Amino acid sequence: MRSRYSAFAAGDAPYLLRTWHPATRPADLDFEPKQRWTRLEIVATTGGSAFHSEGTVRFRAHYTLHGEPGVQEENSRFVRDEGAWVYLGEL
């Protein structure tokens, strides 16, 4: 989750698409050029250890857009795909 947040902050679409499950991955990503990601809060997690094949991460991602603060809150589902953790979607 933290690496995907960093990729959003850096505008690294190739990384985000590589870490997105093929069943739910979009063809491409567009970033809002004026949006600045400022902080990530991990609120809760389930699963996700070496012994699990899926897990969830509830987070708050803080940003500014046109000088105004905002928050994206999500409960994300991750699964293993060919041994790697990938984002499946929002619960």
HTML snippet that shows the backbone in 3Dmol.js (N, CA, C, O; Angstrom):
<script src="https://3Dmol.org/build/3Dmol-min.js"></script>
<div id="view" style="width:600px;height:400px;position:relative"></div>
<script>
const pdb = `
ATOM      1  N   MET A   1       0.821  -1.188   0.000  1.00  0.00           N
ATOM      2  CA  MET A   1       0.000   0.000   0.000  1.00  0.00           C
ATOM      3  C   MET A   1       0.864   1.251   0.000  1.00  0.00           C
ATOM      4  O   MET A   1       0.600   2.191  -0.749  1.00  0.00           O
ATOM      5  N   ARG A   2       1.887   1.265   0.829  1.00  0.00           N
ATOM      6  CA  ARG A   2       2.742   2.457   0.909  1.00  0.00           C
ATOM      7  C   ARG A   2       3.452   2.714  -0.422  1.00  0.00           C
ATOM      8  O   ARG A   2       3.607   3.863  -0.836  1.00  0.00           O
ATOM      9  N   SER A   3       3.877   1.650  -1.082  1.00  0.00           N
ATOM     10  CA  SER A   3       4.556   1.852  -2.361  1.00  0.00           C
ATOM     11  C   SER A   3       3.589   2.376  -3.418  1.00  0.00           C
ATOM     12  O   SER A   3       3.984   3.169  -4.272  1.00  0.00           O
ATOM     13  N   ARG A   4       2.337   1.948  -3.377  1.00  0.00           N
ATOM     14  CA  ARG A   4       1.348   2.459  -4.333  1.00  0.00           C
ATOM     15  C   ARG A   4       1.022   3.924  -4.031  1.00  0.00           C
ATOM     16  O   ARG A   4       0.847   4.716  -4.957  1.00  0.00           O
ATOM     17  N   TYR A   5       0.940   4.289  -2.776  1.00  0.00           N
ATOM     18  CA  TYR A   5       0.731   5.692  -2.420  1.00  0.00           C
ATOM     19  C   TYR A   5       1.886   6.534  -2.963  1.00  0.00           C
ATOM     20  O   TYR A   5       1.661   7.582  -3.569  1.00  0.00           O
ATOM     21  N   SER A   6       3.117   6.077  -2.748  1.00  0.00           N
ATOM     22  CA  SER A   6       4.285   6.797  -3.254  1.00  0.00           C
ATOM     23  C   SER A   6       4.242   6.922  -4.771  1.00  0.00           C
ATOM     24  O   SER A   6       4.617   7.955  -5.325  1.00  0.00           O
ATOM     25  N   ALA A   7       3.783   5.867  -5.441  1.00  0.00           N
ATOM     26  CA  ALA A   7       3.676   5.903  -6.901  1.00  0.00           C
ATOM     27  C   ALA A   7       2.614   6.921  -7.339  1.00  0.00           C
ATOM     28  O   ALA A   7       2.810   7.631  -8.325  1.00  0.00           O
ATOM     29  N   PHE A   8       1.497   6.993  -6.617  1.00  0.00           N
ATOM     30  CA  PHE A   8       0.497   8.023  -6.932  1.00  0.00           C
ATOM     31  C   PHE A   8       1.098   9.411  -6.736  1.00  0.00           C
ATOM     32  O   PHE A   8       0.905  10.298  -7.567  1.00  0.00           O
ATOM     33  N   ALA A   9       1.827   9.597  -5.636  1.00  0.00           N
ATOM     34  CA  ALA A   9       2.426  10.902  -5.350  1.00  0.00           C
ATOM     35  C   ALA A   9       3.437  11.301  -6.422  1.00  0.00           C
ATOM     36  O   ALA A   9       3.563  12.481  -6.748  1.00  0.00           O
ATOM     37  N   ALA A  10       4.157  10.323  -6.969  1.00  0.00           N
ATOM     38  CA  ALA A  10       5.173  10.595  -7.985  1.00  0.00           C
ATOM     39  C   ALA A  10       4.622  10.551  -9.407  1.00  0.00           C
ATOM     40  O   ALA A  10       5.325  10.899 -10.356  1.00  0.00           O
ATOM     41  N   GLY A  11       3.369  10.127  -9.560  1.00  0.00           N
ATOM     42  CA  GLY A  11       2.791  10.007 -10.896  1.00  0.00           C
ATOM     43  C   GLY A  11       3.365   8.849 -11.686  1.00  0.00           C
ATOM     44  O   GLY A  11       3.483   8.926 -12.909  1.00  0.00           O
ATOM     45  N   ASP A  12       3.722   7.777 -10.996  1.00  0.00           N
ATOM     46  CA  ASP A  12       4.350   6.607 -11.621  1.00  0.00           C
ATOM     47  C   ASP A  12       3.289   5.607 -12.094  1.00  0.00           C
ATOM     48  O   ASP A  12       3.059   4.584 -11.449  1.00  0.00           O
ATOM     49  N   ALA A  13       2.654   5.911 -13.215  1.00  0.00           N
ATOM     50  CA  ALA A  13       1.593   5.048 -13.754  1.00  0.00           C
ATOM     51  C   ALA A  13       2.070   3.643 -14.072  1.00  0.00           C
ATOM     52  O   ALA A  13       1.340   2.699 -13.773  1.00  0.00           O
ATOM     53  N   PRO A  14       3.258   3.433 -14.664  1.00  0.00           N
ATOM     54  CA  PRO A  14       3.686   2.058 -14.949  1.00  0.00           C
ATOM     55  C   PRO A  14       3.740   1.173 -13.703  1.00  0.00           C
ATOM     56  O   PRO A  14       3.333   0.012 -13.751  1.00  0.00           O
ATOM     57  N   TYR A  15       4.243   1.718 -12.580  1.00  0.00           N
ATOM     58  CA  TYR A  15       4.291   0.934 -11.349  1.00  0.00           C
ATOM     59  C   TYR A  15       2.877   0.608 -10.859  1.00  0.00           C
ATOM     60  O   TYR A  15       2.590  -0.530 -10.488  1.00  0.00           O
ATOM     61  N   LEU A  16       2.005   1.608 -10.862  1.00  0.00           N
ATOM     62  CA  LEU A  16       0.637   1.378 -10.397  1.00  0.00           C
ATOM     63  C   LEU A  16      -0.057   0.315 -11.236  1.00  0.00           C
ATOM     64  O   LEU A  16      -0.748  -0.547 -10.693  1.00  0.00           O
ATOM     65  N   LEU A  17       0.115   0.362 -12.523  1.00  0.00           N
ATOM     66  CA  LEU A  17      -0.530  -0.627 -13.391  1.00  0.00           C
ATOM     67  C   LEU A  17       0.072  -2.015 -13.181  1.00  0.00           C
ATOM     68  O   LEU A  17      -0.652  -3.009 -13.230  1.00  0.00           O
ATOM     69  N   ARG A  18       1.375  -2.102 -12.948  1.00  0.00           N
ATOM     70  CA  ARG A  18       2.015  -3.410 -12.679  1.00  0.00           C
ATOM     71  C   ARG A  18       1.522  -4.023 -11.380  1.00  0.00           C
ATOM     72  O   ARG A  18       1.480  -5.246 -11.246  1.00  0.00           O
ATOM     73  N   THR A  19       1.148  -3.180 -10.417  1.00  0.00           N
ATOM     74  CA  THR A  19       0.736  -3.686  -9.103  1.00  0.00           C
ATOM     75  C   THR A  19      -0.778  -3.719  -8.960  1.00  0.00           C
ATOM     76  O   THR A  19      -1.292  -3.749  -7.842  1.00  0.00           O
ATOM     77  N   TRP A  20      -1.492  -3.715 -10.069  1.00  0.00           N
ATOM     78  CA  TRP A  20      -2.950  -3.762 -10.115  1.00  0.00           C
ATOM     79  C   TRP A  20      -3.351  -5.109 -10.683  1.00  0.00           C
ATOM     80  O   TRP A  20      -2.788  -5.527 -11.695  1.00  0.00           O
ATOM     81  N   HIS A  21      -4.287  -5.795 -10.085  1.00  0.00           N
ATOM     82  CA  HIS A  21      -4.710  -7.117 -10.560  1.00  0.00           C
ATOM     83  C   HIS A  21      -5.210  -7.027 -12.000  1.00  0.00           C
ATOM     84  O   HIS A  21      -5.954  -6.104 -12.331  1.00  0.00           O
ATOM     85  N   PRO A  22      -4.817  -7.966 -12.862  1.00  0.00           N
ATOM     86  CA  PRO A  22      -5.238  -7.923 -14.268  1.00  0.00           C
ATOM     87  C   PRO A  22      -6.757  -7.878 -14.464  1.00  0.00           C
ATOM     88  O   PRO A  22      -7.233  -7.310 -15.447  1.00  0.00           O
ATOM     89  N   ALA A  23      -7.516  -8.466 -13.545  1.00  0.00           N
ATOM     90  CA  ALA A  23      -8.975  -8.510 -13.698  1.00  0.00           C
ATOM     91  C   ALA A  23      -9.630  -7.142 -13.497  1.00  0.00           C
ATOM     92  O   ALA A  23     -10.730  -6.907 -13.997  1.00  0.00           O
ATOM     93  N   THR A  24      -8.969  -6.241 -12.774  1.00  0.00           N
ATOM     94  CA  THR A  24      -9.575  -4.939 -12.473  1.00  0.00           C
ATOM     95  C   THR A  24      -8.715  -3.766 -12.926  1.00  0.00           C
ATOM     96  O   THR A  24      -9.096  -2.612 -12.727  1.00  0.00           O
ATOM     97  N   ARG A  25      -7.575  -4.036 -13.525  1.00  0.00           N
ATOM     98  CA  ARG A  25      -6.639  -2.991 -13.945  1.00  0.00           C
ATOM     99  C   ARG A  25      -7.200  -2.175 -15.108  1.00  0.00           C
ATOM    100  O   ARG A  25      -7.661  -2.751 -16.093  1.00  0.00           O
ATOM    101  N   PRO A  26      -7.168  -0.846 -15.012  1.00  0.00           N
ATOM    102  CA  PRO A  26      -7.598  -0.011 -16.143  1.00  0.00           C
ATOM    103  C   PRO A  26      -6.544  -0.039 -17.253  1.00  0.00           C
ATOM    104  O   PRO A  26      -5.406  -0.451 -17.025  1.00  0.00           O
ATOM    105  N   ALA A  27      -6.918   0.389 -18.422  1.00  0.00           N
ATOM    106  CA  ALA A  27      -5.983   0.430 -19.552  1.00  0.00           C
ATOM    107  C   ALA A  27      -4.898   1.478 -19.327  1.00  0.00           C
ATOM    108  O   ALA A  27      -3.746   1.272 -19.711  1.00  0.00           O
ATOM    109  N   ASP A  28      -5.256   2.595 -18.709  1.00  0.00           N
ATOM    110  CA  ASP A  28      -4.281   3.649 -18.413  1.00  0.00           C
ATOM    111  C   ASP A  28      -4.776   4.482 -17.242  1.00  0.00           C
ATOM    112  O   ASP A  28      -5.899   4.311 -16.766  1.00  0.00           O
ATOM    113  N   LEU A  29      -3.925   5.378 -16.791  1.00  0.00           N
ATOM    114  CA  LEU A  29      -4.259   6.239 -15.652  1.00  0.00           C
ATOM    115  C   LEU A  29      -4.019   7.696 -16.027  1.00  0.00           C
ATOM    116  O   LEU A  29      -3.064   8.024 -16.731  1.00  0.00           O
ATOM    117  N   ASP A  30      -4.892   8.548 -15.550  1.00  0.00           N
ATOM    118  CA  ASP A  30      -4.716   9.982 -15.693  1.00  0.00           C
ATOM    119  C   ASP A  30      -4.543  10.577 -14.303  1.00  0.00           C
ATOM    120  O   ASP A  30      -5.279  10.237 -13.377  1.00  0.00           O
ATOM    121  N   PHE A  31      -3.578  11.455 -14.165  1.00  0.00           N
ATOM    122  CA  PHE A  31      -3.336  12.119 -12.893  1.00  0.00           C
ATOM    123  C   PHE A  31      -3.773  13.572 -13.000  1.00  0.00           C
ATOM    124  O   PHE A  31      -3.627  14.206 -14.045  1.00  0.00           O
ATOM    125  N   GLU A  32      -4.303  14.078 -11.917  1.00  0.00           N
ATOM    126  CA  GLU A  32      -4.653  15.497 -11.833  1.00  0.00           C
ATOM    127  C   GLU A  32      -3.357  16.268 -11.568  1.00  0.00           C
ATOM    128  O   GLU A  32      -2.779  16.116 -10.492  1.00  0.00           O
ATOM    129  N   PRO A  33      -2.883  17.084 -12.501  1.00  0.00           N
ATOM    130  CA  PRO A  33      -1.581  17.738 -12.333  1.00  0.00           C
ATOM    131  C   PRO A  33      -1.497  18.682 -11.137  1.00  0.00           C
ATOM    132  O   PRO A  33      -0.401  18.916 -10.627  1.00  0.00           O
ATOM    133  N   LYS A  34      -2.601  19.221 -10.680  1.00  0.00           N
ATOM    134  CA  LYS A  34      -2.587  20.168  -9.555  1.00  0.00           C
ATOM    135  C   LYS A  34      -2.744  19.483  -8.194  1.00  0.00           C
ATOM    136  O   LYS A  34      -2.669  20.140  -7.156  1.00  0.00           O
ATOM    137  N   GLN A  35      -2.963  18.160  -8.197  1.00  0.00           N
ATOM    138  CA  GLN A  35      -3.155  17.439  -6.937  1.00  0.00           C
ATOM    139  C   GLN A  35      -1.801  17.040  -6.363  1.00  0.00           C
ATOM    140  O   GLN A  35      -0.962  16.476  -7.065  1.00  0.00           O
ATOM    141  N   ARG A  36      -1.596  17.335  -5.086  1.00  0.00           N
ATOM    142  CA  ARG A  36      -0.367  16.997  -4.367  1.00  0.00           C
ATOM    143  C   ARG A  36      -0.724  16.108  -3.187  1.00  0.00           C
ATOM    144  O   ARG A  36      -1.445  16.525  -2.281  1.00  0.00           O
ATOM    145  N   TRP A  37      -0.219  14.889  -3.202  1.00  0.00           N
ATOM    146  CA  TRP A  37      -0.455  13.963  -2.092  1.00  0.00           C
ATOM    147  C   TRP A  37       0.491  14.343  -0.973  1.00  0.00           C
ATOM    148  O   TRP A  37       1.687  14.525  -1.201  1.00  0.00           O
ATOM    149  N   THR A  38      -0.037  14.464   0.241  1.00  0.00           N
ATOM    150  CA  THR A  38       0.750  14.999   1.350  1.00  0.00           C
ATOM    151  C   THR A  38       0.994  14.029   2.493  1.00  0.00           C
ATOM    152  O   THR A  38       1.977  14.169   3.221  1.00  0.00           O
ATOM    153  N   ARG A  39       0.118  13.049   2.663  1.00  0.00           N
ATOM    154  CA  ARG A  39       0.298  12.158   3.820  1.00  0.00           C
ATOM    155  C   ARG A  39      -0.576  10.928   3.664  1.00  0.00           C
ATOM    156  O   ARG A  39      -1.679  10.994   3.121  1.00  0.00           O
ATOM    157  N   LEU A  40      -0.064   9.799   4.149  1.00  0.00           N
ATOM    158  CA  LEU A  40      -0.814   8.548   4.158  1.00  0.00           C
ATOM    159  C   LEU A  40      -0.988   8.078   5.593  1.00  0.00           C
ATOM    160  O   LEU A  40      -0.024   8.007   6.355  1.00  0.00           O
ATOM    161  N   GLU A  41      -2.224   7.756   5.954  1.00  0.00           N
ATOM    162  CA  GLU A  41      -2.523   7.147   7.259  1.00  0.00           C
ATOM    163  C   GLU A  41      -3.056   5.746   7.012  1.00  0.00           C
ATOM    164  O   GLU A  41      -4.048   5.578   6.304  1.00  0.00           O
ATOM    165  N   ILE A  42      -2.416   4.747   7.582  1.00  0.00           N
ATOM    166  CA  ILE A  42      -2.947   3.391   7.554  1.00  0.00           C
ATOM    167  C   ILE A  42      -3.825   3.259   8.791  1.00  0.00           C
ATOM    168  O   ILE A  42      -3.336   3.376   9.915  1.00  0.00           O
ATOM    169  N   VAL A  43      -5.111   3.017   8.594  1.00  0.00           N
ATOM    170  CA  VAL A  43      -6.074   2.973   9.690  1.00  0.00           C
ATOM    171  C   VAL A  43      -6.201   1.557  10.242  1.00  0.00           C
ATOM    172  O   VAL A  43      -6.262   1.368  11.457  1.00  0.00           O
ATOM    173  N   ALA A  44      -6.243   0.563   9.357  1.00  0.00           N
ATOM    174  CA  ALA A  44      -6.407  -0.825   9.790  1.00  0.00           C
ATOM    175  C   ALA A  44      -5.960  -1.754   8.668  1.00  0.00           C
ATOM    176  O   ALA A  44      -5.979  -1.380   7.495  1.00  0.00           O
ATOM    177  N   THR A  45      -5.559  -2.960   9.037  1.00  0.00           N
ATOM    178  CA  THR A  45      -5.193  -3.979   8.061  1.00  0.00           C
ATOM    179  C   THR A  45      -5.741  -5.327   8.507  1.00  0.00           C
ATOM    180  O   THR A  45      -5.971  -5.558   9.694  1.00  0.00           O
ATOM    181  N   THR A  46      -5.948  -6.217   7.534  1.00  0.00           N
ATOM    182  CA  THR A  46      -6.263  -7.616   7.825  1.00  0.00           C
ATOM    183  C   THR A  46      -5.443  -8.460   6.872  1.00  0.00           C
ATOM    184  O   THR A  46      -5.159  -8.039   5.750  1.00  0.00           O
ATOM    185  N   GLY A  47      -5.060  -9.649   7.310  1.00  0.00           N
ATOM    186  CA  GLY A  47      -4.297 -10.545   6.443  1.00  0.00           C
ATOM    187  C   GLY A  47      -3.005  -9.891   5.981  1.00  0.00           C
ATOM    188  O   GLY A  47      -2.463  -9.001   6.637  1.00  0.00           O
ATOM    189  N   GLY A  48      -2.530 -10.354   4.838  1.00  0.00           N
ATOM    190  CA  GLY A  48      -1.375  -9.731   4.228  1.00  0.00           C
ATOM    191  C   GLY A  48      -0.021 -10.257   4.641  1.00  0.00           C
ATOM    192  O   GLY A  48       0.999  -9.744   4.178  1.00  0.00           O
ATOM    193  N   SER A  49       0.025 -11.270   5.502  1.00  0.00           N
ATOM    194  CA  SER A  49       1.328 -11.808   5.901  1.00  0.00           C
ATOM    195  C   SER A  49       1.785 -12.859   4.890  1.00  0.00           C
ATOM    196  O   SER A  49       1.101 -13.126   3.902  1.00  0.00           O
ATOM    197  N   ALA A  50       2.922 -13.435   5.147  1.00  0.00           N
ATOM    198  CA  ALA A  50       3.455 -14.492   4.284  1.00  0.00           C
ATOM    199  C   ALA A  50       2.538 -15.715   4.251  1.00  0.00           C
ATOM    200  O   ALA A  50       2.628 -16.532   3.335  1.00  0.00           O
ATOM    201  N   PHE A  51       1.660 -15.843   5.242  1.00  0.00           N
ATOM    202  CA  PHE A  51       0.766 -16.993   5.324  1.00  0.00           C
ATOM    203  C   PHE A  51      -0.595 -16.744   4.679  1.00  0.00           C
ATOM    204  O   PHE A  51      -1.428 -17.649   4.632  1.00  0.00           O
ATOM    205  N   HIS A  52      -0.829 -15.544   4.189  1.00  0.00           N
ATOM    206  CA  HIS A  52      -2.129 -15.182   3.616  1.00  0.00           C
ATOM    207  C   HIS A  52      -2.053 -15.051   2.102  1.00  0.00           C
ATOM    208  O   HIS A  52      -0.986 -14.821   1.533  1.00  0.00           O
ATOM    209  N   SER A  53      -3.202 -15.201   1.468  1.00  0.00           N
ATOM    210  CA  SER A  53      -3.283 -14.985   0.022  1.00  0.00           C
ATOM    211  C   SER A  53      -4.099 -13.736  -0.303  1.00  0.00           C
ATOM    212  O   SER A  53      -4.212 -13.346  -1.465  1.00  0.00           O
ATOM    213  N   GLU A  54      -4.664 -13.114   0.725  1.00  0.00           N
ATOM    214  CA  GLU A  54      -5.358 -11.852   0.526  1.00  0.00           C
ATOM    215  C   GLU A  54      -5.308 -11.033   1.801  1.00  0.00           C
ATOM    216  O   GLU A  54      -5.006 -11.545   2.879  1.00  0.00           O
ATOM    217  N   GLY A  55      -5.609  -9.755   1.657  1.00  0.00           N
ATOM    218  CA  GLY A  55      -5.611  -8.868   2.803  1.00  0.00           C
ATOM    219  C   GLY A  55      -6.305  -7.569   2.448  1.00  0.00           C
ATOM    220  O   GLY A  55      -6.615  -7.308   1.285  1.00  0.00           O
ATOM    221  N   THR A  56      -6.541  -6.768   3.456  1.00  0.00           N
ATOM    222  CA  THR A  56      -7.165  -5.465   3.245  1.00  0.00           C
ATOM    223  C   THR A  56      -6.345  -4.389   3.941  1.00  0.00           C
ATOM    224  O   THR A  56      -5.637  -4.646   4.915  1.00  0.00           O
ATOM    225  N   VAL A  57      -6.463  -3.183   3.414  1.00  0.00           N
ATOM    226  CA  VAL A  57      -5.833  -2.007   4.027  1.00  0.00           C
ATOM    227  C   VAL A  57      -6.852  -0.882   3.989  1.00  0.00           C
ATOM    228  O   VAL A  57      -7.273  -0.449   2.916  1.00  0.00           O
ATOM    229  N   ARG A  58      -7.245  -0.413   5.163  1.00  0.00           N
ATOM    230  CA  ARG A  58      -8.084   0.786   5.246  1.00  0.00           C
ATOM    231  C   ARG A  58      -7.127   1.948   5.464  1.00  0.00           C
ATOM    232  O   ARG A  58      -6.283   1.914   6.359  1.00  0.00           O
ATOM    233  N   PHE A  59      -7.270   2.984   4.630  1.00  0.00           N
ATOM    234  CA  PHE A  59      -6.339   4.103   4.695  1.00  0.00           C
ATOM    235  C   PHE A  59      -7.046   5.429   4.455  1.00  0.00           C
ATOM    236  O   PHE A  59      -8.177   5.488   3.974  1.00  0.00           O
ATOM    237  N   ARG A  60      -6.327   6.489   4.813  1.00  0.00           N
ATOM    238  CA  ARG A  60      -6.699   7.859   4.464  1.00  0.00           C
ATOM    239  C   ARG A  60      -5.485   8.479   3.772  1.00  0.00           C
ATOM    240  O   ARG A  60      -4.396   8.544   4.343  1.00  0.00           O
ATOM    241  N   ALA A  61      -5.686   8.927   2.547  1.00  0.00           N
ATOM    242  CA  ALA A  61      -4.628   9.597   1.804  1.00  0.00           C
ATOM    243  C   ALA A  61      -4.981  11.080   1.722  1.00  0.00           C
ATOM    244  O   ALA A  61      -6.008  11.453   1.155  1.00  0.00           O
ATOM    245  N   HIS A  62      -4.135  11.905   2.285  1.00  0.00           N
ATOM    246  CA  HIS A  62      -4.375  13.337   2.340  1.00  0.00           C
ATOM    247  C   HIS A  62      -3.712  14.012   1.139  1.00  0.00           C
ATOM    248  O   HIS A  62      -2.644  13.602   0.685  1.00  0.00           O
ATOM    249  N   TYR A  63      -4.370  15.050   0.642  1.00  0.00           N
ATOM    250  CA  TYR A  63      -3.849  15.770  -0.515  1.00  0.00           C
ATOM    251  C   TYR A  63      -4.315  17.212  -0.494  1.00  0.00           C
ATOM    252  O   TYR A  63      -5.179  17.595   0.295  1.00  0.00           O
ATOM    253  N   THR A  64      -3.726  18.007  -1.380  1.00  0.00           N
ATOM    254  CA  THR A  64      -4.230  19.340  -1.663  1.00  0.00           C
ATOM    255  C   THR A  64      -4.515  19.412  -3.159  1.00  0.00           C
ATOM    256  O   THR A  64      -3.806  18.824  -3.976  1.00  0.00           O
ATOM    257  N   LEU A  65      -5.566  20.147  -3.492  1.00  0.00           N
ATOM    258  CA  LEU A  65      -5.952  20.346  -4.885  1.00  0.00           C
ATOM    259  C   LEU A  65      -6.409  21.791  -5.023  1.00  0.00           C
ATOM    260  O   LEU A  65      -7.376  22.212  -4.389  1.00  0.00           O
ATOM    261  N   HIS A  66      -5.711  22.536  -5.849  1.00  0.00           N
ATOM    262  CA  HIS A  66      -5.988  23.968  -6.016  1.00  0.00           C
ATOM    263  C   HIS A  66      -5.935  24.688  -4.665  1.00  0.00           C
ATOM    264  O   HIS A  66      -6.729  25.589  -4.393  1.00  0.00           O
ATOM    265  N   GLY A  67      -4.982  24.270  -3.827  1.00  0.00           N
ATOM    266  CA  GLY A  67      -4.785  24.909  -2.532  1.00  0.00           C
ATOM    267  C   GLY A  67      -5.734  24.473  -1.433  1.00  0.00           C
ATOM    268  O   GLY A  67      -5.598  24.912  -0.291  1.00  0.00           O
ATOM    269  N   GLU A  68      -6.694  23.616  -1.756  1.00  0.00           N
ATOM    270  CA  GLU A  68      -7.667  23.146  -0.766  1.00  0.00           C
ATOM    271  C   GLU A  68      -7.310  21.728  -0.301  1.00  0.00           C
ATOM    272  O   GLU A  68      -6.983  20.875  -1.126  1.00  0.00           O
ATOM    273  N   PRO A  69      -7.368  21.470   1.012  1.00  0.00           N
ATOM    274  CA  PRO A  69      -7.068  20.127   1.500  1.00  0.00           C
ATOM    275  C   PRO A  69      -8.208  19.150   1.191  1.00  0.00           C
ATOM    276  O   PRO A  69      -9.371  19.537   1.081  1.00  0.00           O
ATOM    277  N   GLY A  70      -7.840  17.891   1.059  1.00  0.00           N
ATOM    278  CA  GLY A  70      -8.818  16.835   0.842  1.00  0.00           C
ATOM    279  C   GLY A  70      -8.303  15.516   1.382  1.00  0.00           C
ATOM    280  O   GLY A  70      -7.126  15.383   1.717  1.00  0.00           O
ATOM    281  N   VAL A  71      -9.195  14.547   1.462  1.00  0.00           N
ATOM    282  CA  VAL A  71      -8.841  13.217   1.957  1.00  0.00           C
ATOM    283  C   VAL A  71      -9.544  12.182   1.098  1.00  0.00           C
ATOM    284  O   VAL A  71     -10.736  12.299   0.818  1.00  0.00           O
ATOM    285  N   GLN A  72      -8.798  11.169   0.684  1.00  0.00           N
ATOM    286  CA  GLN A  72      -9.401   9.997   0.047  1.00  0.00           C
ATOM    287  C   GLN A  72      -9.328   8.877   1.063  1.00  0.00           C
ATOM    288  O   GLN A  72      -8.248   8.527   1.538  1.00  0.00           O
ATOM    289  N   GLU A  73     -10.468   8.321   1.392  1.00  0.00           N
ATOM    290  CA  GLU A  73     -10.520   7.214   2.345  1.00  0.00           C
ATOM    291  C   GLU A  73     -11.025   5.988   1.615  1.00  0.00           C
ATOM    292  O   GLU A  73     -11.991   6.060   0.855  1.00  0.00           O
ATOM    293  N   GLU A  74     -10.365   4.856   1.850  1.00  0.00           N
ATOM    294  CA  GLU A  74     -10.724   3.638   1.129  1.00  0.00           C
ATOM    295  C   GLU A  74     -10.367   2.426   1.969  1.00  0.00           C
ATOM    296  O   GLU A  74      -9.448   2.468   2.787  1.00  0.00           O
ATOM    297  N   ASN A  75     -11.106   1.349   1.756  1.00  0.00           N
ATOM    298  CA  ASN A  75     -10.763   0.035   2.289  1.00  0.00           C
ATOM    299  C   ASN A  75     -10.416  -0.812   1.074  1.00  0.00           C
ATOM    300  O   ASN A  75     -11.303  -1.265   0.351  1.00  0.00           O
ATOM    301  N   SER A  76      -9.123  -1.026   0.854  1.00  0.00           N
ATOM    302  CA  SER A  76      -8.627  -1.680  -0.352  1.00  0.00           C
ATOM    303  C   SER A  76      -8.394  -3.163  -0.123  1.00  0.00           C
ATOM    304  O   SER A  76      -7.994  -3.590   0.960  1.00  0.00           O
ATOM    305  N   ARG A  77      -8.651  -3.929  -1.158  1.00  0.00           N
ATOM    306  CA  ARG A  77      -8.424  -5.372  -1.116  1.00  0.00           C
ATOM    307  C   ARG A  77      -7.213  -5.712  -1.974  1.00  0.00           C
ATOM    308  O   ARG A  77      -7.113  -5.285  -3.125  1.00  0.00           O
ATOM    309  N   PHE A  78      -6.302  -6.478  -1.405  1.00  0.00           N
ATOM    310  CA  PHE A  78      -5.103  -6.941  -2.096  1.00  0.00           C
ATOM    311  C   PHE A  78      -5.099  -8.469  -2.114  1.00  0.00           C
ATOM    312  O   PHE A  78      -5.549  -9.108  -1.163  1.00  0.00           O
ATOM    313  N   VAL A  79      -4.598  -9.038  -3.182  1.00  0.00           N
ATOM    314  CA  VAL A  79      -4.474 -10.496  -3.314  1.00  0.00           C
ATOM    315  C   VAL A  79      -3.102 -10.813  -3.902  1.00  0.00           C
ATOM    316  O   VAL A  79      -2.432  -9.950  -4.470  1.00  0.00           O
ATOM    317  N   ARG A  80      -2.709 -12.064  -3.752  1.00  0.00           N
ATOM    318  CA  ARG A  80      -1.467 -12.504  -4.396  1.00  0.00           C
ATOM    319  C   ARG A  80      -1.786 -12.931  -5.824  1.00  0.00           C
ATOM    320  O   ARG A  80      -2.757 -13.648  -6.068  1.00  0.00           O
ATOM    321  N   ASP A  81      -0.965 -12.486  -6.752  1.00  0.00           N
ATOM    322  CA  ASP A  81      -1.076 -12.880  -8.147  1.00  0.00           C
ATOM    323  C   ASP A  81       0.324 -13.283  -8.599  1.00  0.00           C
ATOM    324  O   ASP A  81       1.233 -12.457  -8.668  1.00  0.00           O
ATOM    325  N   GLU A  82       0.475 -14.557  -8.904  1.00  0.00           N
ATOM    326  CA  GLU A  82       1.793 -15.090  -9.279  1.00  0.00           C
ATOM    327  C   GLU A  82       2.842 -14.750  -8.231  1.00  0.00           C
ATOM    328  O   GLU A  82       3.980 -14.418  -8.563  1.00  0.00           O
ATOM    329  N   GLY A  83       2.449 -14.836  -6.955  1.00  0.00           N
ATOM    330  CA  GLY A  83       3.362 -14.623  -5.838  1.00  0.00           C
ATOM    331  C   GLY A  83       3.512 -13.192  -5.373  1.00  0.00           C
ATOM    332  O   GLY A  83       4.076 -12.951  -4.306  1.00  0.00           O
ATOM    333  N   ALA A  84       3.020 -12.230  -6.145  1.00  0.00           N
ATOM    334  CA  ALA A  84       3.176 -10.821  -5.773  1.00  0.00           C
ATOM    335  C   ALA A  84       1.862 -10.252  -5.270  1.00  0.00           C
ATOM    336  O   ALA A  84       0.793 -10.638  -5.744  1.00  0.00           O
ATOM    337  N   TRP A  85       1.934  -9.335  -4.312  1.00  0.00           N
ATOM    338  CA  TRP A  85       0.753  -8.647  -3.832  1.00  0.00           C
ATOM    339  C   TRP A  85       0.314  -7.617  -4.860  1.00  0.00           C
ATOM    340  O   TRP A  85       1.121  -6.809  -5.319  1.00  0.00           O
ATOM    341  N   VAL A  86      -0.959  -7.644  -5.220  1.00  0.00           N
ATOM    342  CA  VAL A  86      -1.512  -6.672  -6.172  1.00  0.00           C
ATOM    343  C   VAL A  86      -2.838  -6.137  -5.649  1.00  0.00           C
ATOM    344  O   VAL A  86      -3.554  -6.805  -4.902  1.00  0.00           O
ATOM    345  N   TYR A  87      -3.139  -4.921  -6.062  1.00  0.00           N
ATOM    346  CA  TYR A  87      -4.389  -4.259  -5.694  1.00  0.00           C
ATOM    347  C   TYR A  87      -5.520  -4.852  -6.509  1.00  0.00           C
ATOM    348  O   TYR A  87      -5.440  -4.903  -7.736  1.00  0.00           O
ATOM    349  N   LEU A  88      -6.586  -5.306  -5.835  1.00  0.00           N
ATOM    350  CA  LEU A  88      -7.743  -5.859  -6.539  1.00  0.00           C
ATOM    351  C   LEU A  88      -8.852  -4.827  -6.680  1.00  0.00           C
ATOM    352  O   LEU A  88      -9.486  -4.735  -7.731  1.00  0.00           O
ATOM    353  N   GLY A  89      -9.089  -4.055  -5.631  1.00  0.00           N
ATOM    354  CA  GLY A  89     -10.145  -3.048  -5.697  1.00  0.00           C
ATOM    355  C   GLY A  89     -10.571  -2.609  -4.319  1.00  0.00           C
ATOM    356  O   GLY A  89     -10.036  -3.044  -3.300  1.00  0.00           O
ATOM    357  N   GLU A  90     -11.556  -1.729  -4.325  1.00  0.00           N
ATOM    358  CA  GLU A  90     -12.114  -1.205  -3.082  1.00  0.00           C
ATOM    359  C   GLU A  90     -13.213  -2.124  -2.596  1.00  0.00           C
ATOM    360  O   GLU A  90     -14.001  -2.645  -3.385  1.00  0.00           O
ATOM    361  N   LEU A  91     -13.259  -2.322  -1.272  1.00  0.00           N
ATOM    362  CA  LEU A  91     -14.333  -3.130  -0.680  1.00  0.00           C
ATOM    363  C   LEU A  91     -15.587  -2.306  -0.506  1.00  0.00           C
ATOM    364  O   LEU A  91     -16.598  -2.816  -0.023  1.00  0.00           O
TER     365      LEU A  91
END
`;
const viewer = $3Dmol.createViewer("view");
viewer.addModel(pdb, "pdb");
viewer.setStyle({}, {cartoon: {color: "spectrum"}});
viewer.zoomTo();
viewer.render();
</script>
